[in-house]
Amino acid sequence: MTLQATVSMNWVNTVLDAAARQGVAREALLTQAGIALDDLQQERWPIDHITRLWRAAVRATQDAGFGLKAGSQVGPANFNVVGELLQTSASLREAIAAVQKYQRLISDGGRFQMVAGAQASWLIYHPRQGTLAFSPHQVEAVLAAVLSFIGGAMGAVVRPLRVQFSQPRVGLLAGYREVFACPVAFEQAFSGLLLDNALLDAPLLRADQRRAREHQRAAAARMAELTQGGALAQELRAWMIATLASRVPTRAEAAQALGVSERTLARRMQAQGLSFTALLDGVRRDAALQAVTDSTRALADIGLALGFAEPAVFWRAFRRWTGCTPQAWRDSPGDTGKPGNRS
């Protein structure tokens, strides 16, 4: 068992902004995806959250080219501190090595692999999905974003020698040709871009060795924060969200997911002022608030799905969370102004 991958809010905003450009408001998209508006305040999302967001965005826009368009709009700001490091790297090959090292700051829902050849090299993307299968638009957006970044870093339009996807084609062929301007194949052994070695080794427009070292130190510090600081709470919460879909998570299972003993996990949580019970309570609360808005689900069934043995126990927990009953919450209009709504 492993903890579910997580993604930075910069990448979440890539999807939200792309949908907004097509007239789909953030609040509406989150509602369609079954994600609470408060989740935008998180530092990172579990990978299944953004997969739901991608699926909802494609449904809402009815655009078979949504992933390609979203990825093509990506710029350095979407990569936070990693974006600055990539732009100031000496070459594209060096920038790709930095991505491989610090990709977790953007998302650990996939990894890049470079396979070198005599004249050209493959940059391969290996998705790491969660409980939910990735939307094909997620993979298309990643490859389109890579090309968009390369063009910006080189200060010129860049064309790969070839692009291929392991998945079937989901949009019009003309859309792929417009974005990649090269031969594109589908249902192949892997997803990736074939890049000329001369392009990989050419100097980048903003190459600056001193600034690259500064950005690398900042990226390394941020990685350390993710590993030692709030990352434990974020990753435990992401794992709890995924596990709660089938059962109530336990401390023993969490320790197993982290690859440590229960005693070690307890010690780490205590050192960071974390409570397993409080984290789980927050996850169940968020799941309950979202679930009761679905009028097609019986409230008692929701309580059982969240691990409450009896409806009365669920009712008491819900009143503690919100100050009202599940039925009163369901009947109140709108997502803001819910009675007793508090964090």
Secondary structure, 3 states (H helix, E strand, C coil): CCCCCEEEHHHHHHHHHHHHHCCCCHHHHHHHHCCCHHHHHCCEEEHHHHHHHHHHHHHHHCCCCHHHHHHHCCCHHHHHHHHHHHHHCCEHHHHHHHHHHHHHHCECCEEEEEEECCCEEEEEEEECCCCCCCCHHHHHHHHHHHHHHHHHHHCCCCCCCEEECCCCCCCCHHHHHHHHCCCEECCCCCEEEEEEHHHHHCECCCCCHHHHHHHHHHHHHHHHHHHHCCHHHHHHHHHHHHHHCCCCCCHHHHHHHHCCCHHHHHHHHHHCCCCHHHHHHHHHHHHHHHHCCCCCCCHHHHHHHCCCCCHHHHHHHHHHHHCCCHHHHHHCCCCCCCCCCCC
